Amino acid sequence: MLNTISSPSYLLHHAVQLVRQYNTLLESYVTSYYADNASDVLPKAWLMQPGLELNELCYLLSLHQSADYSISIKLYRPLPLSLLAYRMACGFAQLNVDTLSCTSTKASWQGSQVLFCNSPELDEWLTSKVPFLGARTSGSFNGNSSQCLHEQRKLPAQFRRHVTPKKEHEILRQALLVRTVADLLACRIPSEKSALRGCVIERLVVDVGCGQGHLSRYLSFFHGLRVINLEADSDHLRKAYKFDRETRAYLNKKKPRPTSPSSRELSPIYLHGQPLRITTNTTADQIVRLVSQAQSGEDEKKRAGEPLENSNRLFLNGLHACGDLSSAIIKLMIESSVVDAMVLVGCCYMKTVLNPSVNDDGDIGSRKNPIPSQTLWSPQSNTLKSFDIRMSYASLEAACHSIPDYIRRLELALTKGHSHLRVHGCRALVELLLERRYRALTSVKRTGTDDVIFRFVRCAVKHAHTMDFYEYSSIILNRLASVQQLSKTSQKSELLRPFSVDEVEDALRSIGADMSLDNIWLPVVRYHVLRLMLAPAVEALLLLDRLLSLQEQGYSCCLVRLFDHRISPRNIALVTLKR
């Protein structure tokens, strides 16, 4: 692969170098900032006094917004050159937004919404048929994010019920992309007819992890596609059935009219919900049998004895397929001879397993109490394997954050006060206090799996910004007391007793002479921002690995910037066709 500025190889090398150079920063937990003296891993120039202010932190993250936003931020002092270089390097390493729109040195792919496509046919079809993919952009949407929601149009009223504005944005765009790819496949039907002796081929969209069926419903009733739902949660399926009936009843009351953008008539296509947990151990044969069973219920006589391969082809769709579900969908795409295409948007990268054959349910064992350095991901593409790179829980979790959301939190702190950011400092102080107690009780520093005791257990506390430190810390201690690993720890009651005022003040003095409960949050927020800047590089590696793995096996595929990243941060779709 040519290593040019417009090739995925160039971006891959850049992201790998960035992740390797700052691996210690990525592997750390922000909650352990004080306990682990995490500031020691940062370049000394970045710790200049006085430390970085909130407006400067906004500037460091500003490449994830529009060019106008970067220009609007006022800096009252020069920042270290190494920090500015770090900002540009992190900005260049991301895929989900045109980060360098405010600079003159921009790779050609950054102005396009269809990225690294190895098929001119697919590239031309997508850019010509999908309006928001055709125009080259400057990397920003005009107006604020709420104005972007209905840039194309709103969902029809009957499809908008029970749907959030974010979900509506995702449904509109993913449905149009799926429909467009399905139309491209339909153009190949004449040649397939001759190969299969004239039998009629109909592609079934298999919506994997359909939830309550909002996307499937829109694909079926509005776009006229045949859809089969696969969902593990039976409660979601029950709601999907209910919403299907309501939508069908609504449409039947209406006078038939061409509401679909296509020339096809709107037809009441019944969705088939199958409660099934898809894992990386699910085989292609299982999916084929399931689809056959679903269809036989619709027209038993027509389907009886007719192999799926002779009548139907499958189109896999996944909207924010969580963790290993994305890997499972890709595996089915590769292994099944009846799957022709896939549109996949992944999320929750940390919910994955390095060796899926160990446990069908993907039970990591420490998923609720993860060890930061626990390796959960290794590359699938030969290109990335050559770098011998692995990803830990901490790195994968970092890639799932929303930078635009955190910018809004920083802006809120600038205008209305920082009470909502105090929890960063409180949680880090709890970690430090536990560390000091543990060392006093055991005379040794925790190592290895002892991290499980402290690395937090889903410790999001509602309304934490309204609590003082002692109330907040008592909730955290109660949650830690329920951790199974801690039940085997001697002197548990002593370790998790409430913190005293003297104990807290002594810990604050150990951090710095000027530290108090009022300002302990700011150093942690600075560290979090510097770590957050690396998140897009991690996500770029994950997405490029999936893309290159499929391209190396001969598939036509590309990455598509599908959603507005400020509305839906995990906005990259992997589009794949079999040649």
C-alpha positions as CSV (number, residue, x, y, z in Angstrom):
1,M,0.0,0.0,0.0
2,L,1.4,3.4,-1.0
3,N,2.2,5.5,2.0
4,T,0.9,8.8,0.7
5,I,-0.8,11.5,2.7
6,S,-4.2,10.4,1.2
7,S,-3.8,6.7,1.9
8,P,-5.0,4.8,5.0
9,S,-1.4,3.6,5.5
10,Y,-0.3,7.2,6.2
11,L,-2.9,7.7,8.8
12,L,-2.3,4.3,10.2
13,H,1.4,5.0,10.7
14,H,0.7,8.4,12.2
15,A,-1.9,7.0,14.7
16,V,0.3,4.1,15.7
17,Q,3.2,6.4,16.4
18,L,1.0,8.7,18.5
19,V,-0.5,5.9,20.5
20,R,2.9,4.3,21.1
21,Q,4.6,7.6,22.2
22,Y,1.9,8.5,24.7
23,N,0.9,4.9,25.7
24,T,1.5,5.6,29.4
25,L,-1.0,8.4,29.3
26,L,-3.6,6.3,27.5
27,E,-3.1,3.3,29.8
28,S,-3.8,5.4,32.9
29,Y,-7.1,6.1,34.7
30,V,-8.0,9.7,35.4
31,T,-9.5,8.6,38.7
32,S,-6.0,7.6,39.8
33,Y,-4.4,10.9,38.9
34,Y,-3.3,11.6,42.5
35,A,-2.8,8.0,43.7
36,D,-0.4,7.2,40.8
37,N,1.3,10.7,40.5
38,A,0.1,10.7,36.9
39,S,1.4,14.2,36.3
40,D,4.9,12.5,36.1
41,V,4.1,11.1,32.7
42,L,3.5,14.5,31.2
43,P,6.2,16.7,29.6
44,K,7.4,19.3,32.1
45,A,6.6,22.1,29.7
46,W,2.9,21.1,29.8
47,L,2.9,21.6,33.6
48,M,3.8,25.2,33.4
49,Q,2.6,27.5,36.2
50,P,0.0,28.7,36.4
51,G,-1.5,25.6,34.9
52,L,-3.7,25.4,31.8
53,E,-7.0,27.4,32.2
54,L,-10.4,26.3,31.0
55,N,-10.3,28.4,27.9
56,E,-7.0,26.9,26.9
57,L,-8.3,23.4,27.4
58,C,-11.2,24.3,25.1
59,Y,-8.6,25.5,22.5
60,L,-6.7,22.2,22.8
61,L,-9.9,20.3,21.9
62,S,-11.1,22.8,19.4
63,L,-9.9,20.8,16.3
64,H,-12.9,18.6,17.0
65,Q,-15.2,21.5,16.3
66,S,-15.5,24.0,13.4
67,A,-12.7,26.3,12.2
68,D,-14.8,29.3,13.4
69,Y,-14.8,27.8,16.9
70,S,-11.0,27.5,17.0
71,I,-10.6,31.1,15.9
72,S,-13.2,32.4,18.4
73,I,-11.2,31.2,21.5
74,K,-9.0,33.9,22.9
75,L,-5.6,32.9,24.3
76,Y,-3.9,35.4,26.6
77,R,-0.5,33.7,26.6
78,P,1.5,31.5,24.3
79,L,1.2,27.8,24.9
80,P,4.3,25.5,24.8
81,L,5.2,24.6,21.2
82,S,5.3,20.9,22.1
83,L,1.7,21.1,23.4
84,L,0.6,22.9,20.2
85,A,2.4,20.2,18.1
86,Y,0.6,17.5,20.2
87,R,-2.7,19.2,19.5
88,M,-2.1,19.2,15.7
89,A,-0.9,15.6,15.8
90,C,-4.0,14.4,17.7
91,G,-6.2,16.4,15.3
92,F,-4.7,14.8,12.2
93,A,-5.2,11.3,13.6
94,Q,-8.9,11.3,13.8
95,L,-11.5,10.2,11.2
96,N,-14.9,11.3,12.5
97,V,-14.5,15.0,11.6
98,D,-12.4,17.1,9.2
99,T,-10.1,18.2,12.0
100,L,-7.7,20.4,10.0
101,S,-10.3,22.6,8.4
102,C,-8.6,25.6,9.9
103,T,-5.2,24.8,8.6
104,S,-3.6,24.8,5.1
105,T,-2.0,21.4,5.4
106,K,-4.9,19.0,5.0
107,A,-4.9,15.5,3.5
108,S,-7.2,15.3,0.5
109,W,-9.4,12.6,2.2
110,Q,-10.2,14.9,5.1
111,G,-12.6,17.0,3.0
112,S,-14.6,13.9,1.8
113,Q,-17.3,12.0,3.7
114,V,-16.4,8.7,1.9
115,L,-13.0,7.6,3.1
116,F,-10.4,5.2,1.7
117,C,-12.8,3.5,-0.7
118,N,-11.1,0.8,-2.9
119,S,-14.0,0.6,-5.3
120,P,-14.6,3.4,-7.8
121,E,-18.1,2.0,-8.4
122,L,-19.0,2.2,-4.7
123,D,-17.5,5.6,-4.2
124,E,-19.3,7.1,-7.2
125,W,-22.6,5.5,-6.3
126,L,-22.5,6.8,-2.7
127,T,-21.4,10.3,-3.5
128,S,-23.9,10.7,-6.3
129,K,-27.0,9.1,-4.5
130,V,-26.6,10.3,-0.9
131,P,-26.8,14.1,-0.8
132,F,-24.9,14.7,2.4
133,L,-22.0,12.4,1.2
134,G,-21.6,14.1,-2.2
135,A,-20.4,17.6,-1.3
136,R,-16.9,18.1,0.0
137,T,-17.0,19.8,3.3
138,S,-14.9,22.1,5.5
139,G,-15.5,19.8,8.4
140,S,-18.3,21.6,10.1
141,F,-22.0,21.8,9.9
142,N,-23.5,25.2,9.5
143,G,-25.3,26.4,12.7
144,N,-25.6,24.6,16.0
145,S,-26.2,20.9,16.5
146,S,-29.9,21.3,17.0
147,Q,-30.2,22.9,13.6
148,C,-28.2,20.1,12.1
149,L,-30.8,17.5,13.3
150,H,-33.2,18.1,10.5
151,E,-30.8,19.2,7.8
152,Q,-32.3,16.8,5.4
153,R,-35.8,16.3,6.8
154,K,-37.7,15.0,9.8
155,L,-38.9,11.5,10.2
156,P,-42.6,11.2,9.3
157,A,-44.7,11.6,12.5
158,Q,-45.6,7.9,12.8
159,F,-41.9,7.0,12.8
160,R,-40.9,9.7,15.3
161,R,-42.8,8.3,18.3
162,H,-40.6,7.0,21.1
163,V,-37.5,8.3,19.2
164,T,-35.0,10.9,20.6
165,P,-33.7,13.7,18.4
166,K,-30.3,11.9,18.3
167,K,-31.8,8.6,17.3
168,E,-33.9,10.4,14.7
169,H,-30.8,11.8,13.1
170,E,-29.2,8.4,13.1
171,I,-32.2,6.6,11.6
172,L,-32.6,9.1,8.8
173,R,-29.0,8.8,7.7
174,Q,-28.4,5.1,8.2
175,A,-31.7,4.2,6.5
176,L,-30.8,6.3,3.5
177,L,-27.3,4.7,3.3
178,V,-28.7,1.2,3.6
179,R,-31.3,1.9,0.9
180,T,-28.6,3.3,-1.4
181,V,-26.4,0.3,-1.0
182,A,-29.4,-2.0,-1.5
183,D,-30.1,-0.1,-4.8
184,L,-26.6,-0.6,-5.9
185,L,-26.9,-4.4,-5.3
186,A,-30.2,-4.4,-7.2
187,C,-28.3,-3.1,-10.2
188,R,-26.4,-6.4,-10.3
189,I,-29.5,-8.6,-10.4
190,P,-29.6,-9.2,-14.2
191,S,-26.3,-11.0,-14.2
192,E,-27.3,-13.0,-11.1
193,K,-30.5,-14.1,-12.7
194,S,-28.7,-15.7,-15.5
195,A,-26.4,-17.5,-13.2
196,L,-29.3,-18.7,-11.1
197,R,-31.5,-19.7,-14.0
198,G,-33.8,-16.7,-13.8
199,C,-34.9,-17.1,-10.2
200,V,-36.0,-13.9,-8.5
201,I,-33.5,-12.6,-6.0
202,E,-34.7,-10.6,-3.0
203,R,-32.3,-9.1,-0.5
204,L,-33.3,-9.2,3.1
205,V,-31.9,-6.6,5.5
206,V,-30.9,-8.3,8.7
207,D,-30.9,-5.7,11.4
208,V,-28.6,-7.1,14.1
209,G,-29.2,-5.7,17.5
210,C,-32.3,-3.9,16.4
211,G,-33.4,-2.8,19.9
212,Q,-37.0,-1.6,19.7
213,G,-37.0,-1.7,15.9
214,H,-37.1,2.0,15.1
215,L,-34.6,1.8,12.2
216,S,-36.1,-1.5,11.0
217,R,-39.6,0.0,11.0
218,Y,-38.5,2.9,8.9
219,L,-36.5,0.8,6.5
220,S,-39.5,-1.5,6.0
221,F,-42.5,0.8,5.9
222,F,-40.9,3.9,4.4
223,H,-38.1,2.6,2.2
224,G,-39.9,-0.6,1.1
225,L,-37.1,-3.0,2.2
226,R,-37.7,-6.5,3.6
227,V,-36.3,-6.5,7.1
228,I,-35.7,-9.2,9.7
229,N,-34.8,-8.2,13.2
230,L,-32.3,-9.9,15.5
231,E,-32.3,-8.9,19.1
232,A,-31.3,-10.6,22.3
233,D,-33.5,-8.6,24.7
234,S,-37.1,-10.0,24.6
235,D,-38.4,-6.8,26.3
236,H,-37.1,-4.8,23.4
237,L,-38.8,-7.2,20.9
238,R,-42.1,-6.9,22.7
239,K,-42.0,-3.2,22.4
240,A,-40.9,-3.5,18.7
241,Y,-44.0,-5.7,18.0
242,K,-46.2,-3.1,19.7
243,F,-44.7,-0.2,17.8
244,D,-45.0,-2.2,14.5
245,R,-48.7,-2.7,15.1
246,E,-49.3,0.9,15.9
247,T,-47.4,2.1,12.8
248,R,-49.1,-0.4,10.6
249,A,-52.6,0.6,11.9
250,Y,-51.7,4.3,11.4
251,L,-50.6,3.7,7.8
252,N,-53.6,1.6,7.0
253,K,-55.9,4.5,8.0
254,K,-54.1,6.8,5.7
255,K,-55.1,7.1,2.1
256,P,-52.3,5.3,0.0
257,R,-49.9,7.9,-1.4
258,P,-46.3,7.8,-2.5
259,T,-44.6,8.8,0.8
260,S,-41.4,6.8,-0.1
261,P,-38.7,8.6,-2.0
262,S,-38.5,5.6,-4.3
263,S,-40.9,4.6,-7.0
264,R,-42.0,1.5,-5.1
265,E,-45.4,1.5,-3.5
266,L,-45.5,1.5,0.3
267,S,-46.4,-2.0,1.4
268,P,-47.1,-3.3,4.9
269,I,-44.1,-5.5,5.3
270,Y,-44.2,-7.5,8.5
271,L,-41.0,-7.4,10.6
272,H,-39.8,-10.7,12.1
273,G,-38.3,-10.5,15.6
274,Q,-36.1,-13.3,16.7
275,P,-34.7,-13.3,20.2
276,L,-31.1,-14.4,19.6
277,R,-27.8,-13.3,21.2
278,I,-25.3,-12.9,18.4
279,T,-21.7,-13.5,19.5
280,T,-18.4,-14.1,17.7
281,N,-19.2,-17.8,18.0
282,T,-22.5,-17.5,16.1
283,T,-22.1,-19.4,12.8
284,A,-23.3,-18.4,9.3
285,D,-25.4,-21.5,9.2
286,Q,-27.2,-20.5,12.4
287,I,-28.2,-17.1,10.8
288,V,-29.3,-18.8,7.6
289,R,-31.5,-21.2,9.5
290,L,-33.0,-18.4,11.6
291,V,-33.8,-16.3,8.5
292,S,-35.3,-19.3,6.8
293,Q,-37.5,-20.0,9.9
294,A,-38.6,-16.4,10.0
295,Q,-39.6,-16.4,6.4
296,S,-41.4,-19.8,6.6
297,G,-43.8,-18.2,9.1
298,E,-44.8,-15.6,6.5
299,D,-45.4,-17.9,3.6
300,E,-44.8,-21.6,4.5
301,K,-45.9,-23.0,1.2
302,K,-43.8,-20.6,-0.9
303,R,-40.6,-21.2,1.2
304,A,-41.0,-24.9,1.9
305,G,-38.1,-26.9,0.7
306,E,-36.5,-23.9,-1.1
307,P,-32.9,-23.3,0.0
308,L,-32.1,-19.7,1.0
309,E,-29.2,-19.6,-1.4
310,N,-31.5,-20.0,-4.4
311,S,-34.0,-17.2,-3.5
312,N,-32.6,-14.7,-1.1
313,R,-29.4,-12.8,-0.3
314,L,-28.7,-11.1,3.0
315,F,-27.7,-7.6,3.8
316,L,-26.3,-7.2,7.4
317,N,-27.0,-3.9,9.2
318,G,-25.8,-2.8,12.6
319,L,-26.4,0.6,14.1
320,H,-24.1,1.1,17.1
321,A,-23.4,-2.5,17.4
322,C,-21.8,-2.8,20.8
323,G,-18.4,-4.3,21.4
324,D,-18.1,-7.8,20.2
325,L,-21.3,-7.6,18.3
326,S,-19.5,-5.6,15.6
327,S,-16.9,-8.3,15.4
328,A,-19.6,-10.9,15.1
329,I,-21.3,-9.1,12.2
330,I,-18.0,-8.7,10.4
331,K,-17.3,-12.4,10.9
332,L,-20.7,-13.4,9.5
333,M,-20.1,-11.1,6.5
334,I,-16.9,-13.0,5.8
335,E,-18.0,-16.5,6.5
336,S,-21.5,-16.6,5.0
337,S,-21.9,-17.2,1.3
338,V,-25.4,-15.7,1.2
339,V,-24.4,-12.3,2.7
340,D,-23.7,-9.7,0.0
341,A,-23.3,-6.5,1.9
342,M,-22.9,-4.9,5.3
343,V,-23.4,-1.4,6.8
344,L,-21.9,-1.3,10.3
345,V,-21.6,1.5,12.9
346,G,-19.8,0.3,16.0
347,C,-19.5,1.6,19.5
348,C,-18.4,0.6,23.1
349,Y,-15.1,-0.7,21.9
350,M,-14.0,-1.7,25.4
351,K,-16.8,-4.3,25.6
352,T,-14.8,-6.8,23.6
353,V,-12.8,-10.0,24.3
354,L,-9.4,-10.8,22.9
355,N,-10.2,-14.6,22.8
356,P,-14.0,-14.9,22.2
357,S,-13.8,-18.7,22.2
358,V,-13.2,-18.7,25.9
359,N,-16.8,-17.6,26.8
360,D,-19.9,-17.3,24.6
361,D,-21.2,-14.5,26.7
362,G,-18.1,-12.4,26.5
363,D,-17.5,-12.5,30.2
364,I,-14.3,-10.8,30.8
365,G,-14.4,-11.4,34.4
366,S,-13.4,-7.9,35.3
367,R,-15.6,-6.0,32.9
368,K,-17.3,-4.3,35.8
369,N,-14.0,-3.8,37.6
370,P,-11.5,-3.6,34.7
371,I,-7.8,-3.6,35.1
372,P,-6.6,-0.7,33.0
373,S,-3.8,-2.7,31.3
374,Q,-5.9,-5.7,30.6
375,T,-5.4,-6.5,26.9
376,L,-8.8,-6.9,25.2
377,W,-8.1,-6.2,21.5
378,S,-5.5,-7.3,18.9
379,P,-5.5,-6.4,15.2
380,Q,-7.1,-8.5,12.5
381,S,-5.5,-6.9,9.4
382,N,-2.1,-8.0,8.3
383,T,-1.1,-4.3,7.9
384,L,-1.7,-3.5,11.6
385,K,-0.4,-6.9,12.8
386,S,3.0,-5.9,11.5
387,F,3.1,-3.1,14.1
388,D,2.5,-5.7,16.9
389,I,0.1,-3.4,18.7
390,R,-2.5,-4.3,21.4
391,M,-5.2,-2.3,23.0
392,S,-6.1,-2.4,26.7
393,Y,-9.4,-1.7,28.4
394,A,-8.2,1.8,29.3
395,S,-7.3,2.7,25.7
396,L,-10.6,1.3,24.3
397,E,-12.7,3.0,26.9
398,A,-11.0,6.3,26.1
399,A,-11.9,5.9,22.4
400,C,-15.6,5.9,23.4
401,H,-15.7,9.4,24.9
402,S,-17.4,12.4,23.2
403,I,-15.0,15.3,22.8
404,P,-17.8,17.8,21.7
405,D,-19.8,16.9,24.8
406,Y,-16.8,17.6,27.0
407,I,-16.1,20.9,25.3
408,R,-19.7,21.9,26.2
409,R,-19.0,21.0,29.8
410,L,-15.9,23.2,29.8
411,E,-17.8,26.0,28.2
412,L,-20.5,25.6,30.9
413,A,-17.8,25.9,33.6
414,L,-16.6,29.1,32.0
415,T,-20.0,30.7,32.0
416,K,-21.9,29.2,34.9
417,G,-19.4,27.8,37.3
418,H,-17.5,24.5,37.7
419,S,-19.6,22.6,40.2
420,H,-20.3,19.8,37.6
421,L,-16.5,19.3,37.2
422,R,-15.8,18.9,40.9
423,V,-16.6,15.2,40.7
424,H,-13.3,14.6,38.8
425,G,-11.3,15.8,41.8
426,C,-13.5,14.1,44.4
427,R,-13.2,10.7,42.7
428,A,-9.4,11.1,42.4
429,L,-9.1,12.1,46.0
430,V,-11.1,9.0,47.1
431,E,-8.6,6.9,45.1
432,L,-5.7,8.6,46.8
433,L,-7.2,8.0,50.3
434,L,-7.9,4.4,49.5
435,E,-4.3,4.0,48.3
436,R,-2.9,5.5,51.4
437,R,-5.1,3.3,53.6
438,Y,-4.2,0.1,51.7
439,R,-0.5,0.8,52.0
440,A,-0.9,1.5,55.7
441,L,-2.8,-1.8,56.2
442,T,-0.7,-4.1,54.1
443,S,2.7,-2.3,54.0
444,V,2.9,-2.9,50.2
445,K,1.7,-1.1,47.2
446,R,-1.1,-2.8,45.3
447,T,0.0,-4.6,42.1
448,G,-1.6,-6.8,39.5
449,T,-5.1,-7.9,40.1
450,D,-5.2,-5.8,43.3
451,D,-6.1,-3.0,40.9
452,V,-9.6,-4.5,40.7
453,I,-10.2,-3.4,44.3
454,F,-9.8,0.2,43.4
455,R,-10.3,0.8,39.7
456,F,-13.8,2.0,39.9
457,V,-16.9,0.0,39.7
458,R,-19.4,2.0,37.6
459,C,-19.2,4.7,40.2
460,A,-21.3,7.4,38.5
461,V,-23.2,9.1,41.3
462,K,-26.4,10.9,40.4
463,H,-26.4,14.6,41.4
464,A,-22.8,14.4,42.6
465,H,-22.3,18.1,41.9
466,T,-24.8,18.9,44.7
467,M,-23.0,16.9,47.3
468,D,-20.0,17.7,49.5
469,F,-17.0,15.4,49.4
470,Y,-17.9,13.4,52.5
471,E,-21.4,12.5,51.2
472,Y,-20.0,11.6,47.8
473,S,-17.2,9.5,49.2
474,S,-19.6,7.5,51.4
475,I,-21.6,6.5,48.4
476,I,-18.4,5.4,46.6
477,L,-17.2,3.4,49.6
478,N,-20.5,1.6,49.9
479,R,-20.3,0.6,46.2
480,L,-16.8,-0.7,46.6
481,A,-17.9,-2.8,49.5
482,S,-20.1,-4.8,47.2
483,V,-17.2,-5.7,44.9
484,Q,-16.7,-9.5,45.0
485,Q,-12.9,-9.3,45.0
486,L,-13.0,-7.1,48.1
487,S,-15.0,-9.6,50.1
488,K,-11.8,-11.7,50.3
489,T,-9.7,-8.8,51.4
490,S,-8.6,-8.8,55.1
491,Q,-9.5,-5.7,57.2
492,K,-12.2,-4.8,54.7
493,S,-14.2,-2.8,57.3
494,E,-11.1,-0.7,58.1
495,L,-10.3,-0.1,54.5
496,L,-13.8,1.2,53.7
497,R,-14.7,3.1,56.8
498,P,-15.8,6.7,56.2
499,F,-13.0,9.2,55.7
500,S,-12.2,11.6,58.6
501,V,-11.6,15.3,58.2
502,D,-7.9,14.9,59.4
503,E,-7.4,12.1,56.9
504,V,-8.7,14.2,54.0
505,E,-6.7,17.3,55.0
506,D,-3.5,15.3,55.3
507,A,-4.1,13.8,51.8
508,L,-4.6,17.3,50.4
509,R,-1.3,18.5,51.9
510,S,0.5,15.6,50.3
511,I,-0.8,16.8,46.9
512,G,0.2,20.4,47.4
513,A,0.3,23.2,49.9
514,D,-2.3,25.2,48.0
515,M,-4.7,22.2,47.5
516,S,-8.2,22.2,48.9
517,L,-11.5,20.5,48.2
518,D,-12.5,23.6,46.2
519,N,-9.6,23.4,43.6
520,I,-8.6,19.8,43.6
521,W,-10.7,19.2,40.4
522,L,-8.7,21.4,38.0
523,P,-5.4,19.4,37.7
524,V,-7.5,16.3,37.1
525,V,-9.6,18.0,34.4
526,R,-6.3,19.1,32.7
527,Y,-5.0,15.6,32.7
528,H,-8.3,14.3,31.4
529,V,-8.3,16.7,28.5
530,L,-4.7,15.8,27.5
531,R,-5.7,12.1,27.6
532,L,-9.0,12.7,25.8
533,M,-7.1,14.2,22.9
534,L,-5.6,10.8,22.1
535,A,-9.0,9.1,21.9
536,P,-9.6,9.7,18.1
537,A,-6.2,8.1,17.3
538,V,-7.3,4.9,19.1
539,E,-10.7,4.9,17.3
540,A,-8.9,5.5,14.0
541,L,-6.8,2.4,14.5
542,L,-9.8,0.3,15.3
543,L,-11.8,1.4,12.3
544,L,-8.8,1.2,9.9
545,D,-8.0,-2.3,11.1
546,R,-11.6,-3.4,10.2
547,L,-11.4,-1.6,6.9
548,L,-8.0,-3.0,5.9
549,S,-8.8,-6.5,7.0
550,L,-11.8,-6.6,4.7
551,Q,-9.9,-4.9,1.8
552,E,-7.1,-7.4,2.2
553,Q,-9.6,-10.2,1.7
554,G,-10.9,-8.7,-1.6
555,Y,-14.0,-6.9,-0.5
556,S,-15.2,-3.5,-1.8
557,C,-15.4,-1.3,1.2
558,C,-15.0,2.2,2.6
559,L,-15.6,4.2,5.7
560,V,-18.4,6.8,5.7
561,R,-18.8,9.9,7.9
562,L,-22.4,9.2,8.4
563,F,-23.6,11.3,11.3
564,D,-22.9,14.7,12.7
565,H,-20.2,13.9,15.2
566,R,-21.6,16.5,17.7
567,I,-24.9,14.7,17.7
568,S,-23.7,11.1,17.5
569,P,-19.9,10.8,18.4
570,R,-19.5,7.3,17.0
571,N,-20.4,8.4,13.5
572,I,-18.3,6.3,11.1
573,A,-20.0,3.6,9.1
574,L,-18.1,0.7,7.6
575,V,-19.7,-0.2,4.2
576,T,-18.8,-3.5,2.6
577,L,-19.8,-5.3,-0.6
578,K,-18.8,-8.6,-1.9
579,R,-17.4,-8.3,-5.4
